Amino acid sequence: MEIIETIKEQIASNTVLLYMKGSPNAPQCGFSSKTAQAVMACGEKFAYVDILQNPDIRTNLPKYGNWPTFPQLWVKGELVGGCDIIVEMFENGELQTLLTNAMKKTDA
């Protein structure tokens, strides 16, 4: 399964990776928009994959991550969650801490 290898490579090579519909500056759904805004508000660099432009990833990532919906935020190879989880983490400060710590360890 070549696409699973692509997904593994994307997750492994990006400390913070958001799978979403559209792009952070032009999201194509409300959930992706809320999630991207929360991640951007933390001020750390992150990569994204537009699943609308990558139908094979859109089909296979839910199986790989055992998470059925999008967006999906991955930090240091671990699935953090989708929109509701990310927004809640942002509101209580956990997302900022998670992303800041993840990037510190990367920069060191």
C-alpha positions as CSV (number, residue, x, y, z in Angstrom):
1,M,0.0,0.0,0.0
2,E,1.9,2.9,-1.3
3,I,-0.5,5.6,0.0
4,I,0.0,4.3,3.6
5,E,3.8,4.8,3.2
6,T,3.1,8.4,2.0
7,I,1.0,9.1,5.0
8,K,3.6,7.6,7.4
9,E,6.3,9.7,5.7
10,Q,4.2,12.9,6.0
11,I,3.5,12.3,9.7
12,A,7.2,11.4,10.4
13,S,8.7,14.3,8.6
14,N,6.4,17.1,10.1
15,T,6.5,17.8,13.8
16,V,3.0,19.4,13.5
17,L,0.8,18.3,10.7
18,L,-2.8,19.2,10.0
19,Y,-4.9,17.1,7.6
20,M,-7.8,19.4,6.6
21,K,-10.2,20.3,3.9
22,G,-8.6,23.3,2.0
23,S,-5.7,25.3,3.4
24,P,-5.2,27.2,6.6
25,N,-5.8,30.5,4.8
26,A,-8.7,29.1,2.6
27,P,-10.4,26.3,4.5
28,Q,-13.1,24.5,2.7
29,C,-15.2,23.5,5.8
30,G,-16.1,25.0,9.1
31,F,-14.4,22.3,11.2
32,S,-11.2,22.7,9.2
33,S,-11.4,26.5,9.6
34,K,-11.9,26.4,13.4
35,T,-9.0,23.9,13.8
36,A,-6.6,25.8,11.6
37,Q,-7.4,29.1,13.4
38,A,-6.7,27.4,16.8
39,V,-3.4,26.0,15.5
40,M,-2.3,29.3,13.8
41,A,-3.2,31.2,17.0
42,C,-0.5,29.3,18.8
43,G,2.1,30.8,16.6
44,E,4.1,27.7,15.8
45,K,5.0,26.5,12.4
46,F,3.0,23.6,11.0
47,A,2.4,21.7,7.8
48,Y,-0.9,20.8,6.3
49,V,-2.3,18.5,3.7
50,D,-5.4,19.4,1.8
51,I,-7.3,16.1,1.7
52,L,-9.6,17.5,-1.0
53,Q,-6.6,17.6,-3.4
54,N,-5.5,14.1,-2.2
55,P,-8.4,11.7,-2.4
56,D,-6.2,8.7,-1.7
57,I,-5.1,10.2,1.6
58,R,-8.7,11.2,2.4
59,T,-9.8,7.6,1.9
60,N,-6.9,5.9,3.7
61,L,-5.9,8.2,6.6
62,P,-9.1,7.4,8.7
63,K,-8.1,3.7,8.6
64,Y,-4.4,4.4,9.4
65,G,-5.2,6.8,12.3
66,N,-8.3,5.0,13.4
67,W,-10.1,8.3,13.4
68,P,-13.1,8.7,11.0
69,T,-13.3,12.4,10.4
70,F,-11.4,15.5,9.3
71,P,-9.6,17.6,10.2
72,Q,-6.9,15.6,12.1
73,L,-4.0,17.2,13.9
74,W,-0.9,15.1,14.3
75,V,2.0,16.2,16.7
76,K,5.3,14.3,16.8
77,G,3.8,11.3,15.1
78,E,0.7,11.1,17.4
79,L,-2.9,11.8,16.5
80,V,-4.1,14.5,18.8
81,G,-7.7,14.7,17.5
82,G,-10.2,16.5,15.5
83,C,-11.9,19.9,15.7
84,D,-13.7,19.6,19.0
85,I,-10.7,18.3,20.8
86,I,-8.3,20.9,19.3
87,V,-10.7,23.8,20.0
88,E,-11.1,22.6,23.6
89,M,-7.3,22.3,24.0
90,F,-6.8,25.7,22.6
91,E,-9.4,27.3,24.9
92,N,-7.8,25.8,28.0
93,G,-4.2,26.4,27.0
94,E,-3.2,22.8,26.4
95,L,-2.7,23.2,22.6
96,Q,-0.3,26.1,23.0
97,T,1.8,24.1,25.5
98,L,1.7,21.0,23.3
99,L,2.8,22.8,20.2
100,T,5.4,24.9,22.0
101,N,7.0,21.9,23.6
102,A,6.9,19.9,20.4
103,M,8.7,22.6,18.5
104,K,11.3,23.2,21.3
105,K,12.3,19.6,21.1
106,T,12.6,19.8,17.3
107,D,14.7,23.0,17.4
108,A,17.2,21.6,20.0
